Amino acid sequence: MIAIASRKEVAELAGVSEATVSRVLNNVGPLKEKTKERVIAAARELGYTPSSLARSFARKRSGNLGVVMPYLPKARLFSAYYFSEILSGIGSRAREEGYDLLMIFREADEPLDYCGLFRMRKVDACIVLGAKEEAGELEALRQLKKDGHPYCLINQHYEGESFHEVDADHVEGCQLAVKHLLSQGFTRIAFLNGPQAYSNSRDRLEGYMQALQEEGIPADASLMFEGNFSRRSGMAAAQAILPQLEHIEAVVVANDRMAIGLQQGLRELGVNTDRMPAIVGYDDSDAAELTTPALSSVRVPFYQLGEIAAAKVLELLENGGVNSGNEMIRVKLPAKLVVRASSLRTGGIQ
Amino acid sequence: MIAIASRKEVAELAGVSEATVSRVLNNVGPLKEKTKERVIAAARELGYTPSSLARSFARKRSGNLGVVMPYLPKARLFSAYYFSEILSGIGSRAREEGYDLLMIFREADEPLDYCGLFRMRKVDACIVLGAKEEAGELEALRQLKKDGHPYCLINQHYEGESFHEVDADHVEGCQLAVKHLLSQGFTRIAFLNGPQAYSNSRDRLEGYMQALQEEGIPADASLMFEGNFSRRSGMAAAQAILPQLEHIEAVVVANDRMAIGLQQGLRELGVNTDRMPAIVGYDDSDAAELTTPALSSVRVPFYQLGEIAAAKVLELLENGGVNSGNEMIRVKLPAKLVVRASSLRTGGIQ
């Protein structure tokens, strides 16, 4: 239609790759000054100009709200109560605001170039789920903040850092669970927590310790166990807990999946209803009221966390990003305890 | 950096909007020939050229696999077993192939301009979930097919049309449920189906009718009920079924949610274990084995449906789309029956 030089010709004349031509003309660094000059000179000579059309593409919004999620091969992420509830909340708000949801799966321990998502115009704003305490992750988040892109973390905070975050009060959530068990007369209360790389695990630990301390009960490392939030790891914990079962009256578990795995694992190891410790799960997932005995659990408003994070991050976007004098997003929602048969003095009988 | 005319100047000189300038230069119709000529002349006069950079943007892949889903305000879509399993399968395969997942929520009965998703470069390929028998929808799908974009439907087919589709055999699935109930000696078998706008509902009806017919049992319209797949609609069906309960020995239900709602609804209406009809659900969701009595259910390989649809549609993409001589995607996976306590002759005792 209109004769023009190609990017390839510019690249050849400048003696660089086509990617470098794009990087120069999109002003996406880092690049040596000399390379820049050479590319610009070649583009001029050939009459190759990144049109304002191209530049308008560069500025154009994608209409996508990004959600970064951990990816585990074979795991059914959307089927986990935790993620499905948060995503339902995010999706609902995004839809109301006219945004589509771009799900970005990240391999475990693969730090993501969050800024690249913005640079490539894949997203206008992004929400990060399942971030962990890890050097590469922290670096990527700092860059995201520094570049002024609209972002928000859900359910994770970093000591000494100030990131946009929406979280539930897991210190209080775990306190509620322990206090309830204490009120039932249990004092030997074990704790099956999640990995310490998650701040929500550390928060739960803090709540557990505080609640015991208030009653003058010393912490006992032999009563603390760790799983990875899977049902399987709850079953594995049953093996570790069994030898100590005569000392353990109750167990607080960091999510319902592990709690159900623990119930199941203990039953399979021959622990009958009379010897079953009282159990309080965490999340109050759909499954909690369907198991036998029905599982007491700490209810976390995941849907609302998702909804609020989406609303806040899209507000940031409308206001021109974090660096326009906006306040930091800092939301902490309360958790509450739902008591069912599994944690009552009468034991495992519904 | 490089002085160029702006799109705005071109628009002013040509006496058209900036959007029209873009449409002409991106060759996105429909536009009058005269308008095109005027815009091109103005662009030439001002030395405004859509660079090959811009054109490469136009051709560039987004790296996104689109998933179109129905949107219901307040509903927790990701929490529904049906969607979460399909999405987990799609997401897993997309991730393996290096694609991100763009979730596009569509209001019920709002036909979507699927082709626009491609035109705007939001997606490179797309999978449509929850499509219904509806004129606007059919039109949009026909256009998608005609334009040669890579797409695939899951769990929906249209009589007399030839779209790419991945489905499970719901005729056989429902037959299995009815035959199992017949084998238990039940002959008065009611059917609580989903809306007829979904082909999977019509397929189930066909399976129900066939299985009865093979035993010489005439169909009885008074035994057929319809819900909308929600737990609530299952509870509502309990009200409709109650007055006929002395004639009804068993109920086949089109998904587990409604089946659980029906169990619950009947119990709340005072139907005790002895009078509870045998029930077979459909989907074999997580909840099926957790309810009391545990629910017999037709297992549908949703995760695999998602995985296969993603694999097939990305294959289409690599092969240059539907119009490059590819065969139609036509996959039908078998369903199977999982028998639990709810459908056995002994009644509702686990």
Interface residues (C-beta under 8 A of the other chain):
Chain A: M1 I2 I4 A5 S6 R7 S22 L25 I40 A43 R44 Y48 T49 P50 S51 S52 L53 A54 S56 F57 S62 G63 N64 Y71 P73 K74 A75 R76 L77 F78 S79 Y81 F83 S84 E85 L87 S88 G91 S92 A94 R95 E96 D100 L101 L102 M103 I104 F105 K122 D286 A287 L290 T291 T292 Y303
Chain B: M1 I2 I4 A5 S6 R7 S22 L25 N27 I40 A43 R44 Y48 T49 P50 S51 S52 L53 A54 S56 F57 S62 G63 N64 Y71 P73 K74 A75 R76 L77 F78 S79 Y81 F83 S84 E85 L87 S88 G91 S92 A94 R95 E96 D100 L101 L102 M103 I104 F105 K122 D286 A287 L290 T291 T292 Y303
